[in-house]
């Protein structure tokens, strides 16, 4: 689907969707637990639907009623009879969180699994797991876009790099407490996106699992074995990463207010409020985005029109998202008329008062690129067409409806 936007002001209050990151974690903890849990305020994006289906294949029973998911947990533990069942087939679609979270969980509760995906998912890095599997004698094979893992996940020491993705740590944090003895998770390099791990620990604690942490730099995690997740009811918070696009809209001169946010949230992307304030001051600005890579598209949209030059640094991981997100940001904003320089792990953006527009830009099948282009279009002189605009369904299914409610002038085409 193509969307053509005629530039104009957006105005009004908007509540971003529930946090996809938190929903993944609460649903996984509930699925591992003994008993029935109710998870409310769940947005059924494509990524969350993938996690729900995969948890069902692993052995939980999940029933969806509008934005509420009732989960009858699988009662996972160190002696789980689920390990005697056939390996589950887990279609993770395009969800990196689903894939990376569930690989060690499948090993812990089923002795393995067969994983598939769509788009670029199976090209995204899995080497930190593969290195651990080589060390611990766990079988893995990746062929034709399908990954098979099989073996016994055992208690012990798990060392992995902290600068690839926090998702590897989250998968192990969920799985290792289910084993028959204590373990340790030790980052071998500085830990990026630590805020996401705080969300994981918070979800685990809500479901009764203890996780001692050594207060070192980087921190070490010490899962105690023979633990069981206990059923609990929980509500998903509003998503700070999606709020970033509405903060960007406000920054670009649209009188938009963002409602429903928890400023004390464990979500690391809550830093968007402070980052927007920093970019509001004229002159040179440098932002380290290693801890908040999902905020790069809205930050780049702000940088494109602010007074001064902005450098977004430590962003190499964005090359292995749904798109090569550094190149995608560069190409889309440059096509709109921004002044962008792309480096191996950074973007330099020299701000302009407005953007020309008058072009068709590719979403790169990347939800965050499509939303960035939509927000940047409000600062363009001429209309902007975004191809593949339906990709927003990956994380924000009603984004275009919200955009129109705020006064956005859009036309949908094939």
Steps between C-alpha positions, in 0.01 A plus 500: 500500500618851412413799718516852360519776759412859422701705751304665779491533875412215731320610816345340806569243768620150416558195717766270351429126491595264784867409523591217264820434696319466830219292350748243365650463846176478697352246259811283515512505882128416516545216250780346709303529824283259697136608490297757311607860439318791341709749302303813413560796267673288236521644147479218249779611269650245264796447734278432801282266296816308409596465866149386596499231230848378592417480872200288408725267302734475799219374724308792648132573434429862404156648432470849351198722567550844349799643692499239777691172483416223747795264536486153647868440562696188413641465852858481378758362743825304514317167458248615240328210318473731197858396415370160390283657230602564139689820429260790442493687168521870585424754226632829636396697190714818507533527879860501619382507861291186451787311339776598740290474816362158418812314382635429852146464637424229243819319604408525868139383474495282188863402440503693173292655227474573129491875428404683182429859408430747224668800344852552634437325831711189447788716373520691828792409727475187716872443548501566877269199542692289249829565683338387826352192333842404362643528851221304665443229241155613383412413141396774261454514126387793287399401149257646249373764740424245773690464827493174695639486855512189717668396822509533873533852638705451817575722803831679483675811381376678188731766356384709208567845352295789629521710184306284251149490648351488848249249361752216546526586868122511540459154347752354745357693795160342436633148442781440749290520822311195372813280509607270782776719642648852516645682200673827421454732202812708445531775235843495336470858374312811612128432517283703261123546533512408868157659543350208313654261753342698781165438331579127490595488867187695590279252312674202660455648846128555434474126437697397807848431361801641684808623312801613706713757321863584573536877498809506282567666166363332304263327745504121536176302535469193722189291424431256781374164375186300583279808491144508374306788352176567687184626332424871533285765340674794336428797275726617217623860516480747213798473264772763529669395174181572304447819699827613344327566168242727661776680693662552159171631359481754781865595444423564132242761594184292527294580814477136608489387863598147604277341764514190716875481558667373817808717566625244757476212251777240470488557124835641395342698216343738752822703439326640190357783712847611611647450154232714339573772755873478421437532127280801567811699591672649194855404408703182486346191660630145541282213621629151581217271383657169606240465776200612292549392138126498424490875557739580214225555235304759703821661623624525142173668396550757776865551403404564138324827586669625816741793514842335506680177419408174675721194526330168589777263608557133591223394264660208312235254625238679291646342188344167598146607580199449272706703254852637504349778705793742477492487121120512494489809725766666286331425168149597607592825673744595224229442238271732697769769489694449826877530523618162630843338514510126572799328662565142607336553839373858496287759327594868471197716425518871429164655574290706260194713560281283281518213253409504132303177468332443165640145473412135542701325771537132586405375847755218458226279652604651833227628731720762663619639167142538376398685817809723485415596142141578599610734779769666286238560229327752727804725455514462121393756240361248249312170541683180592412147393613207717505156339436184700329707768308199634820388677399713803282202600813333634491718810231771467201362307281812533774756432337632183161529672661701781679715244170586331326567833767761571415670171747328268399525134573161347391313191536122480595328177587150390 
